[in-house]
């Protein structure tokens, strides 16, 4: 099977009708709330690769599709960090159910991001 998984990648969330997802997407699924956390659920009875998407890690929005989670979960389990960036809310003209499309982006580790700029960079006298 050809592996076409590449990051960043854009996905439509699944499981958007479970729990409070509909209310949360309708409230928080917009361009003003730009970033969502990806939370691993290795003990999920339905999928050991499950990755929940949540605002502040608390407000459930849905799940990363299995076809993507199977590649992303091992990376997360190895310590790599990812966020989900809002792309669009998926609305249907005849139904009240709304979905969410996000772009998965790897987060730069804080240790690297916090390094001092090179000489001549910002924060150094010329």
MODELLER restraints for C-alpha pairs under 7 A, 6 or more apart:
rsr = mdl.restraints
at = mdl.atoms
rsr.add(forms.Gaussian(group=physical.xy_distance, feature=features.Distance(at['CA:7:A'], at['CA:105:A']), mean=6.62, stdev=0.5))
rsr.add(forms.Gaussian(group=physical.xy_distance, feature=features.Distance(at['CA:8:A'], at['CA:103:A']), mean=6.55, stdev=0.5))
rsr.add(forms.Gaussian(group=physical.xy_distance, feature=features.Distance(at['CA:8:A'], at['CA:104:A']), mean=5.38, stdev=0.5))
rsr.add(forms.Gaussian(group=physical.xy_distance, feature=features.Distance(at['CA:8:A'], at['CA:105:A']), mean=4.97, stdev=0.5))
rsr.add(forms.Gaussian(group=physical.xy_distance, feature=features.Distance(at['CA:9:A'], at['CA:103:A']), mean=5.47, stdev=0.5))
rsr.add(forms.Gaussian(group=physical.xy_distance, feature=features.Distance(at['CA:9:A'], at['CA:104:A']), mean=5.37, stdev=0.5))
rsr.add(forms.Gaussian(group=physical.xy_distance, feature=features.Distance(at['CA:10:A'], at['CA:101:A']), mean=6.97, stdev=0.5))
rsr.add(forms.Gaussian(group=physical.xy_distance, feature=features.Distance(at['CA:10:A'], at['CA:102:A']), mean=5.61, stdev=0.5))
rsr.add(forms.Gaussian(group=physical.xy_distance, feature=features.Distance(at['CA:10:A'], at['CA:103:A']), mean=4.15, stdev=0.5))
rsr.add(forms.Gaussian(group=physical.xy_distance, feature=features.Distance(at['CA:10:A'], at['CA:104:A']), mean=6.20, stdev=0.5))
rsr.add(forms.Gaussian(group=physical.xy_distance, feature=features.Distance(at['CA:11:A'], at['CA:101:A']), mean=5.57, stdev=0.5))
rsr.add(forms.Gaussian(group=physical.xy_distance, feature=features.Distance(at['CA:11:A'], at['CA:102:A']), mean=5.64, stdev=0.5))
rsr.add(forms.Gaussian(group=physical.xy_distance, feature=features.Distance(at['CA:11:A'], at['CA:103:A']), mean=6.39, stdev=0.5))
rsr.add(forms.Gaussian(group=physical.xy_distance, feature=features.Distance(at['CA:12:A'], at['CA:100:A']), mean=5.83, stdev=0.5))
rsr.add(forms.Gaussian(group=physical.xy_distance, feature=features.Distance(at['CA:12:A'], at['CA:101:A']), mean=4.22, stdev=0.5))
rsr.add(forms.Gaussian(group=physical.xy_distance, feature=features.Distance(at['CA:12:A'], at['CA:102:A']), mean=6.47, stdev=0.5))
rsr.add(forms.Gaussian(group=physical.xy_distance, feature=features.Distance(at['CA:13:A'], at['CA:62:A']), mean=5.55, stdev=0.5))
rsr.add(forms.Gaussian(group=physical.xy_distance, feature=features.Distance(at['CA:13:A'], at['CA:63:A']), mean=5.34, stdev=0.5))
rsr.add(forms.Gaussian(group=physical.xy_distance, feature=features.Distance(at['CA:13:A'], at['CA:64:A']), mean=5.34, stdev=0.5))
rsr.add(forms.Gaussian(group=physical.xy_distance, feature=features.Distance(at['CA:13:A'], at['CA:65:A']), mean=6.24, stdev=0.5))
rsr.add(forms.Gaussian(group=physical.xy_distance, feature=features.Distance(at['CA:13:A'], at['CA:99:A']), mean=6.77, stdev=0.5))
rsr.add(forms.Gaussian(group=physical.xy_distance, feature=features.Distance(at['CA:13:A'], at['CA:100:A']), mean=5.72, stdev=0.5))
rsr.add(forms.Gaussian(group=physical.xy_distance, feature=features.Distance(at['CA:13:A'], at['CA:101:A']), mean=6.07, stdev=0.5))
rsr.add(forms.Gaussian(group=physical.xy_distance, feature=features.Distance(at['CA:14:A'], at['CA:62:A']), mean=5.66, stdev=0.5))
rsr.add(forms.Gaussian(group=physical.xy_distance, feature=features.Distance(at['CA:14:A'], at['CA:63:A']), mean=5.14, stdev=0.5))
rsr.add(forms.Gaussian(group=physical.xy_distance, feature=features.Distance(at['CA:14:A'], at['CA:64:A']), mean=6.34, stdev=0.5))
rsr.add(forms.Gaussian(group=physical.xy_distance, feature=features.Distance(at['CA:14:A'], at['CA:65:A']), mean=5.79, stdev=0.5))
rsr.add(forms.Gaussian(group=physical.xy_distance, feature=features.Distance(at['CA:15:A'], at['CA:62:A']), mean=5.07, stdev=0.5))
rsr.add(forms.Gaussian(group=physical.xy_distance, feature=features.Distance(at['CA:15:A'], at['CA:63:A']), mean=5.86, stdev=0.5))
rsr.add(forms.Gaussian(group=physical.xy_distance, feature=features.Distance(at['CA:16:A'], at['CA:22:A']), mean=6.23, stdev=0.5))
rsr.add(forms.Gaussian(group=physical.xy_distance, feature=features.Distance(at['CA:16:A'], at['CA:61:A']), mean=6.41, stdev=0.5))
rsr.add(forms.Gaussian(group=physical.xy_distance, feature=features.Distance(at['CA:16:A'], at['CA:62:A']), mean=4.77, stdev=0.5))
rsr.add(forms.Gaussian(group=physical.xy_distance, feature=features.Distance(at['CA:16:A'], at['CA:99:A']), mean=6.08, stdev=0.5))
rsr.add(forms.Gaussian(group=physical.xy_distance, feature=features.Distance(at['CA:20:A'], at['CA:60:A']), mean=6.58, stdev=0.5))
rsr.add(forms.Gaussian(group=physical.xy_distance, feature=features.Distance(at['CA:21:A'], at['CA:60:A']), mean=5.44, stdev=0.5))
rsr.add(forms.Gaussian(group=physical.xy_distance, feature=features.Distance(at['CA:21:A'], at['CA:61:A']), mean=4.66, stdev=0.5))
rsr.add(forms.Gaussian(group=physical.xy_distance, feature=features.Distance(at['CA:21:A'], at['CA:62:A']), mean=6.16, stdev=0.5))
rsr.add(forms.Gaussian(group=physical.xy_distance, feature=features.Distance(at['CA:22:A'], at['CA:97:A']), mean=6.93, stdev=0.5))
rsr.add(forms.Gaussian(group=physical.xy_distance, feature=features.Distance(at['CA:22:A'], at['CA:98:A']), mean=6.65, stdev=0.5))
rsr.add(forms.Gaussian(group=physical.xy_distance, feature=features.Distance(at['CA:24:A'], at['CA:59:A']), mean=6.48, stdev=0.5))
rsr.add(forms.Gaussian(group=physical.xy_distance, feature=features.Distance(at['CA:24:A'], at['CA:60:A']), mean=6.79, stdev=0.5))
rsr.add(forms.Gaussian(group=physical.xy_distance, feature=features.Distance(at['CA:24:A'], at['CA:61:A']), mean=6.13, stdev=0.5))
rsr.add(forms.Gaussian(group=physical.xy_distance, feature=features.Distance(at['CA:25:A'], at['CA:61:A']), mean=5.87, stdev=0.5))
rsr.add(forms.Gaussian(group=physical.xy_distance, feature=features.Distance(at['CA:29:A'], at['CA:89:A']), mean=6.20, stdev=0.5))
rsr.add(forms.Gaussian(group=physical.xy_distance, feature=features.Distance(at['CA:29:A'], at['CA:100:A']), mean=6.81, stdev=0.5))
rsr.add(forms.Gaussian(group=physical.xy_distance, feature=features.Distance(at['CA:30:A'], at['CA:86:A']), mean=6.86, stdev=0.5))
rsr.add(forms.Gaussian(group=physical.xy_distance, feature=features.Distance(at['CA:30:A'], at['CA:88:A']), mean=6.97, stdev=0.5))
rsr.add(forms.Gaussian(group=physical.xy_distance, feature=features.Distance(at['CA:30:A'], at['CA:89:A']), mean=6.80, stdev=0.5))
rsr.add(forms.Gaussian(group=physical.xy_distance, feature=features.Distance(at['CA:31:A'], at['CA:86:A']), mean=6.30, stdev=0.5))
rsr.add(forms.Gaussian(group=physical.xy_distance, feature=features.Distance(at['CA:34:A'], at['CA:85:A']), mean=5.69, stdev=0.5))
rsr.add(forms.Gaussian(group=physical.xy_distance, feature=features.Distance(at['CA:34:A'], at['CA:86:A']), mean=5.12, stdev=0.5))
rsr.add(forms.Gaussian(group=physical.xy_distance, feature=features.Distance(at['CA:35:A'], at['CA:83:A']), mean=6.74, stdev=0.5))
rsr.add(forms.Gaussian(group=physical.xy_distance, feature=features.Distance(at['CA:35:A'], at['CA:84:A']), mean=5.73, stdev=0.5))
rsr.add(forms.Gaussian(group=physical.xy_distance, feature=features.Distance(at['CA:35:A'], at['CA:85:A']), mean=4.69, stdev=0.5))
rsr.add(forms.Gaussian(group=physical.xy_distance, feature=features.Distance(at['CA:35:A'], at['CA:86:A']), mean=6.15, stdev=0.5))
rsr.add(forms.Gaussian(group=physical.xy_distance, feature=features.Distance(at['CA:36:A'], at['CA:53:A']), mean=6.35, stdev=0.5))
rsr.add(forms.Gaussian(group=physical.xy_distance, feature=features.Distance(at['CA:36:A'], at['CA:54:A']), mean=5.54, stdev=0.5))
rsr.add(forms.Gaussian(group=physical.xy_distance, feature=features.Distance(at['CA:36:A'], at['CA:55:A']), mean=4.78, stdev=0.5))
rsr.add(forms.Gaussian(group=physical.xy_distance, feature=features.Distance(at['CA:36:A'], at['CA:56:A']), mean=6.65, stdev=0.5))
rsr.add(forms.Gaussian(group=physical.xy_distance, feature=features.Distance(at['CA:36:A'], at['CA:83:A']), mean=6.01, stdev=0.5))
rsr.add(forms.Gaussian(group=physical.xy_distance, feature=features.Distance(at['CA:36:A'], at['CA:84:A']), mean=5.01, stdev=0.5))
rsr.add(forms.Gaussian(group=physical.xy_distance, feature=features.Distance(at['CA:36:A'], at['CA:85:A']), mean=6.33, stdev=0.5))
rsr.add(forms.Gaussian(group=physical.xy_distance, feature=features.Distance(at['CA:37:A'], at['CA:53:A']), mean=5.71, stdev=0.5))
rsr.add(forms.Gaussian(group=physical.xy_distance, feature=features.Distance(at['CA:37:A'], at['CA:54:A']), mean=5.29, stdev=0.5))
rsr.add(forms.Gaussian(group=physical.xy_distance, feature=features.Distance(at['CA:37:A'], at['CA:55:A']), mean=5.97, stdev=0.5))
rsr.add(forms.Gaussian(group=physical.xy_distance, feature=features.Distance(at['CA:37:A'], at['CA:56:A']), mean=6.20, stdev=0.5))
rsr.add(forms.Gaussian(group=physical.xy_distance, feature=features.Distance(at['CA:37:A'], at['CA:57:A']), mean=5.44, stdev=0.5))
rsr.add(forms.Gaussian(group=physical.xy_distance, feature=features.Distance(at['CA:37:A'], at['CA:83:A']), mean=5.25, stdev=0.5))
rsr.add(forms.Gaussian(group=physical.xy_distance, feature=features.Distance(at['CA:37:A'], at['CA:84:A']), mean=6.20, stdev=0.5))
rsr.add(forms.Gaussian(group=physical.xy_distance, feature=features.Distance(at['CA:38:A'], at['CA:51:A']), mean=6.21, stdev=0.5))
rsr.add(forms.Gaussian(group=physical.xy_distance, feature=features.Distance(at['CA:38:A'], at['CA:52:A']), mean=5.72, stdev=0.5))
rsr.add(forms.Gaussian(group=physical.xy_distance, feature=features.Distance(at['CA:38:A'], at['CA:53:A']), mean=4.84, stdev=0.5))
rsr.add(forms.Gaussian(group=physical.xy_distance, feature=features.Distance(at['CA:38:A'], at['CA:54:A']), mean=6.60, stdev=0.5))
rsr.add(forms.Gaussian(group=physical.xy_distance, feature=features.Distance(at['CA:38:A'], at['CA:82:A']), mean=6.44, stdev=0.5))
rsr.add(forms.Gaussian(group=physical.xy_distance, feature=features.Distance(at['CA:38:A'], at['CA:83:A']), mean=5.75, stdev=0.5))
rsr.add(forms.Gaussian(group=physical.xy_distance, feature=features.Distance(at['CA:38:A'], at['CA:84:A']), mean=6.66, stdev=0.5))
rsr.add(forms.Gaussian(group=physical.xy_distance, feature=features.Distance(at['CA:39:A'], at['CA:51:A']), mean=5.44, stdev=0.5))
rsr.add(forms.Gaussian(group=physical.xy_distance, feature=features.Distance(at['CA:39:A'], at['CA:52:A']), mean=4.99, stdev=0.5))
rsr.add(forms.Gaussian(group=physical.xy_distance, feature=features.Distance(at['CA:39:A'], at['CA:53:A']), mean=6.30, stdev=0.5))
rsr.add(forms.Gaussian(group=physical.xy_distance, feature=features.Distance(at['CA:39:A'], at['CA:57:A']), mean=6.75, stdev=0.5))
rsr.add(forms.Gaussian(group=physical.xy_distance, feature=features.Distance(at['CA:40:A'], at['CA:50:A']), mean=6.16, stdev=0.5))
rsr.add(forms.Gaussian(group=physical.xy_distance, feature=features.Distance(at['CA:40:A'], at['CA:51:A']), mean=4.57, stdev=0.5))
rsr.add(forms.Gaussian(group=physical.xy_distance, feature=features.Distance(at['CA:40:A'], at['CA:52:A']), mean=6.30, stdev=0.5))
rsr.add(forms.Gaussian(group=physical.xy_distance, feature=features.Distance(at['CA:41:A'], at['CA:48:A']), mean=6.95, stdev=0.5))
rsr.add(forms.Gaussian(group=physical.xy_distance, feature=features.Distance(at['CA:41:A'], at['CA:49:A']), mean=6.98, stdev=0.5))
rsr.add(forms.Gaussian(group=physical.xy_distance, feature=features.Distance(at['CA:41:A'], at['CA:50:A']), mean=5.23, stdev=0.5))
rsr.add(forms.Gaussian(group=physical.xy_distance, feature=features.Distance(at['CA:41:A'], at['CA:51:A']), mean=5.79, stdev=0.5))
rsr.add(forms.Gaussian(group=physical.xy_distance, feature=features.Distance(at['CA:41:A'], at['CA:52:A']), mean=6.95, stdev=0.5))
rsr.add(forms.Gaussian(group=physical.xy_distance, feature=features.Distance(at['CA:42:A'], at['CA:48:A']), mean=4.73, stdev=0.5))
rsr.add(forms.Gaussian(group=physical.xy_distance, feature=features.Distance(at['CA:42:A'], at['CA:49:A']), mean=5.91, stdev=0.5))
rsr.add(forms.Gaussian(group=physical.xy_distance, feature=features.Distance(at['CA:42:A'], at['CA:50:A']), mean=6.38, stdev=0.5))
rsr.add(forms.Gaussian(group=physical.xy_distance, feature=features.Distance(at['CA:44:A'], at['CA:50:A']), mean=6.42, stdev=0.5))
rsr.add(forms.Gaussian(group=physical.xy_distance, feature=features.Distance(at['CA:49:A'], at['CA:69:A']), mean=5.72, stdev=0.5))
rsr.add(forms.Gaussian(group=physical.xy_distance, feature=features.Distance(at['CA:49:A'], at['CA:70:A']), mean=5.70, stdev=0.5))
rsr.add(forms.Gaussian(group=physical.xy_distance, feature=features.Distance(at['CA:49:A'], at['CA:73:A']), mean=5.41, stdev=0.5))
rsr.add(forms.Gaussian(group=physical.xy_distance, feature=features.Distance(at['CA:50:A'], at['CA:69:A']), mean=6.27, stdev=0.5))
rsr.add(forms.Gaussian(group=physical.xy_distance, feature=features.Distance(at['CA:51:A'], at['CA:63:A']), mean=5.70, stdev=0.5))
rsr.add(forms.Gaussian(group=physical.xy_distance, feature=features.Distance(at['CA:51:A'], at['CA:64:A']), mean=5.63, stdev=0.5))
rsr.add(forms.Gaussian(group=physical.xy_distance, feature=features.Distance(at['CA:51:A'], at['CA:69:A']), mean=6.40, stdev=0.5))
rsr.add(forms.Gaussian(group=physical.xy_distance, feature=features.Distance(at['CA:52:A'], at['CA:62:A']), mean=6.05, stdev=0.5))
rsr.add(forms.Gaussian(group=physical.xy_distance, feature=features.Distance(at['CA:52:A'], at['CA:63:A']), mean=4.55, stdev=0.5))
rsr.add(forms.Gaussian(group=physical.xy_distance, feature=features.Distance(at['CA:52:A'], at['CA:64:A']), mean=6.51, stdev=0.5))
rsr.add(forms.Gaussian(group=physical.xy_distance, feature=features.Distance(at['CA:53:A'], at['CA:60:A']), mean=6.23, stdev=0.5))
rsr.add(forms.Gaussian(group=physical.xy_distance, feature=features.Distance(at['CA:53:A'], at['CA:61:A']), mean=5.51, stdev=0.5))
rsr.add(forms.Gaussian(group=physical.xy_distance, feature=features.Distance(at['CA:53:A'], at['CA:62:A']), mean=5.48, stdev=0.5))
rsr.add(forms.Gaussian(group=physical.xy_distance, feature=features.Distance(at['CA:53:A'], at['CA:63:A']), mean=5.56, stdev=0.5))
rsr.add(forms.Gaussian(group=physical.xy_distance, feature=features.Distance(at['CA:53:A'], at['CA:64:A']), mean=6.99, stdev=0.5))
rsr.add(forms.Gaussian(group=physical.xy_distance, feature=features.Distance(at['CA:54:A'], at['CA:60:A']), mean=4.49, stdev=0.5))
rsr.add(forms.Gaussian(group=physical.xy_distance, feature=features.Distance(at['CA:54:A'], at['CA:61:A']), mean=5.28, stdev=0.5))
rsr.add(forms.Gaussian(group=physical.xy_distance, feature=features.Distance(at['CA:81:A'], at['CA:106:A']), mean=5.87, stdev=0.5))
rsr.add(forms.Gaussian(group=physical.xy_distance, feature=features.Distance(at['CA:81:A'], at['CA:107:A']), mean=5.35, stdev=0.5))
rsr.add(forms.Gaussian(group=physical.xy_distance, feature=features.Distance(at['CA:82:A'], at['CA:104:A']), mean=6.58, stdev=0.5))
rsr.add(forms.Gaussian(group=physical.xy_distance, feature=features.Distance(at['CA:82:A'], at['CA:105:A']), mean=5.48, stdev=0.5))
rsr.add(forms.Gaussian(group=physical.xy_distance, feature=features.Distance(at['CA:82:A'], at['CA:106:A']), mean=4.26, stdev=0.5))
rsr.add(forms.Gaussian(group=physical.xy_distance, feature=features.Distance(at['CA:82:A'], at['CA:107:A']), mean=5.07, stdev=0.5))
rsr.add(forms.Gaussian(group=physical.xy_distance, feature=features.Distance(at['CA:83:A'], at['CA:104:A']), mean=5.82, stdev=0.5))
rsr.add(forms.Gaussian(group=physical.xy_distance, feature=features.Distance(at['CA:83:A'], at['CA:105:A']), mean=5.48, stdev=0.5))
rsr.add(forms.Gaussian(group=physical.xy_distance, feature=features.Distance(at['CA:83:A'], at['CA:106:A']), mean=6.44, stdev=0.5))
rsr.add(forms.Gaussian(group=physical.xy_distance, feature=features.Distance(at['CA:83:A'], at['CA:107:A']), mean=6.52, stdev=0.5))
rsr.add(forms.Gaussian(group=physical.xy_distance, feature=features.Distance(at['CA:84:A'], at['CA:102:A']), mean=5.62, stdev=0.5))
rsr.add(forms.Gaussian(group=physical.xy_distance, feature=features.Distance(at['CA:84:A'], at['CA:103:A']), mean=5.43, stdev=0.5))
rsr.add(forms.Gaussian(group=physical.xy_distance, feature=features.Distance(at['CA:84:A'], at['CA:104:A']), mean=4.61, stdev=0.5))
rsr.add(forms.Gaussian(group=physical.xy_distance, feature=features.Distance(at['CA:84:A'], at['CA:105:A']), mean=6.29, stdev=0.5))
rsr.add(forms.Gaussian(group=physical.xy_distance, feature=features.Distance(at['CA:85:A'], at['CA:102:A']), mean=5.25, stdev=0.5))
rsr.add(forms.Gaussian(group=physical.xy_distance, feature=features.Distance(at['CA:85:A'], at['CA:103:A']), mean=5.02, stdev=0.5))
rsr.add(forms.Gaussian(group=physical.xy_distance, feature=features.Distance(at['CA:85:A'], at['CA:104:A']), mean=6.42, stdev=0.5))
rsr.add(forms.Gaussian(group=physical.xy_distance, feature=features.Distance(at['CA:86:A'], at['CA:101:A']), mean=6.63, stdev=0.5))
rsr.add(forms.Gaussian(group=physical.xy_distance, feature=features.Distance(at['CA:86:A'], at['CA:102:A']), mean=4.80, stdev=0.5))
rsr.add(forms.Gaussian(group=physical.xy_distance, feature=features.Distance(at['CA:86:A'], at['CA:103:A']), mean=6.64, stdev=0.5))
rsr.add(forms.Gaussian(group=physical.xy_distance, feature=features.Distance(at['CA:87:A'], at['CA:101:A']), mean=5.41, stdev=0.5))
rsr.add(forms.Gaussian(group=physical.xy_distance, feature=features.Distance(at['CA:87:A'], at['CA:102:A']), mean=4.94, stdev=0.5))
rsr.add(forms.Gaussian(group=physical.xy_distance, feature=features.Distance(at['CA:87:A'], at['CA:103:A']), mean=6.46, stdev=0.5))
rsr.add(forms.Gaussian(group=physical.xy_distance, feature=features.Distance(at['CA:88:A'], at['CA:100:A']), mean=6.05, stdev=0.5))
rsr.add(forms.Gaussian(group=physical.xy_distance, feature=features.Distance(at['CA:88:A'], at['CA:101:A']), mean=5.29, stdev=0.5))
rsr.add(forms.Gaussian(group=physical.xy_distance, feature=features.Distance(at['CA:89:A'], at['CA:98:A']), mean=6.69, stdev=0.5))
rsr.add(forms.Gaussian(group=physical.xy_distance, feature=features.Distance(at['CA:89:A'], at['CA:99:A']), mean=5.72, stdev=0.5))
rsr.add(forms.Gaussian(group=physical.xy_distance, feature=features.Distance(at['CA:89:A'], at['CA:100:A']), mean=4.57, stdev=0.5))
rsr.add(forms.Gaussian(group=physical.xy_distance, feature=features.Distance(at['CA:89:A'], at['CA:101:A']), mean=6.24, stdev=0.5))
rsr.add(forms.Gaussian(group=physical.xy_distance, feature=features.Distance(at['CA:90:A'], at['CA:98:A']), mean=5.44, stdev=0.5))
rsr.add(forms.Gaussian(group=physical.xy_distance, feature=features.Distance(at['CA:90:A'], at['CA:99:A']), mean=4.63, stdev=0.5))
rsr.add(forms.Gaussian(group=physical.xy_distance, feature=features.Distance(at['CA:90:A'], at['CA:100:A']), mean=5.53, stdev=0.5))
rsr.add(forms.Gaussian(group=physical.xy_distance, feature=features.Distance(at['CA:90:A'], at['CA:101:A']), mean=7.00, stdev=0.5))
rsr.add(forms.Gaussian(group=physical.xy_distance, feature=features.Distance(at['CA:91:A'], at['CA:97:A']), mean=6.96, stdev=0.5))
rsr.add(forms.Gaussian(group=physical.xy_distance, feature=features.Distance(at['CA:91:A'], at['CA:98:A']), mean=4.89, stdev=0.5))
rsr.add(forms.Gaussian(group=physical.xy_distance, feature=features.Distance(at['CA:91:A'], at['CA:99:A']), mean=6.62, stdev=0.5))
rsr.add(forms.Gaussian(group=physical.xy_distance, feature=features.Distance(at['CA:120:A'], at['CA:126:A']), mean=6.17, stdev=0.5))
